[in-house]
């Protein structure tokens, strides 16, 4: 049986690699040193494919070995069929890539009922790829039929068969998980290579398509806004503020240190809405920094806050980009822009890299660091390293970096309710609020130590940004789940210490950073918070509802139907809401604006055309 495993694995690996090389050579990816490196890097996903399908062959081989003659075609049929699946799925994905500029993910469900039409289209429009796939299928069948399988399942060798099967299953599970040191991998793990162009080459279509077929259509991001035609798009554009012109040729070589303060909520902070001084250091630093009157998170997960703030774009209505078919689109986000301009780009977190790490590299961060990159003996919470260790790791990394660099740091203490010592719970443990205050207070102390060290370490012009990625554990009243802290200051670079009275969005962060650097990007949907004519709005969605906040006024609509759900005034504390009728001219203008922006931006997002926003 051991020989059968090895032979099956070799056949499947051979055709996995050969089909990728043959089909990709027919107009998908030009060969270069970078593409060869990506192909080599992608072998880990190729081996994952082999592990999955060899296991399936072994399972199917049990009944065929017991019912049919040794080395019969029926016994080898599973290997033939799976080889064909590998070849055909690789070819279909390559054709889709030529047509759409991206690989197949949840799109596998959109062709349901159109199989014959798609097949004929492939034959007519892509004859070379179709002939190559057919030829490879014939070759694979011929080789498999001719090859001799020396061993098979037998009741006489039950113990040895079970032993080999157990060893193989351990190996297969290890390959499918991508090892045991991090979160289980997915097709999107390919972005860990650090370059989206190389990720396109390293991509393994049989694994990805099988993964999404098994995962199911329910896991895809579903568009709920109506499809609009070109004429309507042109009309919607006129209803929205005009975008800035793109200016990226001469941006200043400033370093950026960006802190994603995990789950911090403005409602818990005295400088925003709280009567209790839970975060004294942040509050004092805010007085000495640039900070708008309010800022609202665009989502409820780290990856959603990352997308909104780094890409200046709204997340899918009621969902996120990471882990869905939308992650496979091309985004020109701030990390990508700076990476292309020569910045060294890094993303740090204290937990396993997982989806957050791979998503950061999708957005343009070249390097991603997680829990297993730390070489420290410390007390961990349930998510991984806590803030003191994350900050120290980041400081050590900053000391190694050459300017210009962009380093984003996702903190970890407030991802949990755990603190090492009972005495650390300064606000008590009798209620969820007291525990939340205690953990946040502990994180604020860690932040103070980090900022003091950072200011003493960094000597070159650097922008420092502190922003919560989202909130967690907040009461579901008013805007407590969406109001987040934000501040920005400069080290050896002038950053105005103003407090503009605006309702800012995470979408405004990237344009503001670019503005300080002397640049702008037309496709950013937010606006620089330094703009004296600031006219942007904050937005977020939940379920099918899209919420729009501007000039301390809030409107909420059903994104699917456009119907009005709520109009309200936002309190001075950034979270309280006072409902009001929607008939006034100001509210009607906001309703018109949110309908236009939601329809327009969501259409571009799902079409993979976010760079066309203007």
Protein Blocks (a to p, Z undefined) as FASTA:
>chain_A
ZZmmmmmmmmmmmmmmmmmmmmmmnopaccdfklmmmmmmmmmmmmmmmmmmmmmmmmmm
mmmmmmmcehiaklmmmmmmmmmmmmmmmmmmmmmmmmnopacfklmmmmgoilmmmmmm
mmmmmmmlmmmmmmmmmmmmmmmmmpccfbdcdfklmmmmmmmmmmmmmmmmmmmnopak
bccddfklmmmnopaklmmmmpcfklmmmmmmmnopklpccdfbdcddfklmmmmmmmpc
cdddddfklcccddddddddehiafklpfklmpmbdfblmlmmmmmmmccdfbdcdfbfb
fklmmmmmmnopacdehiafehpaklmpccddfklmmmmnopacddddfbdfklmlmmmm
mnopabdcdfklpccdddddfkbccfklmmmmmmmmmmmpccddddddddfklmpcbdfb
fklmmnojkbmklmmmmmmmmmmmmmmmmmmmmmmmpmbdcddddddfbdehiacehjll
mmccdddddehiacdfbdcdbdddfklmmmmmmmmnopacfklmbdcfklmkbcbdcddd
ehjbccddeehiacdddfknopafbdcdddfkomaccdddfkbmklmmmmmmmmmmmmmm
mmmmmnopmmmgZZ
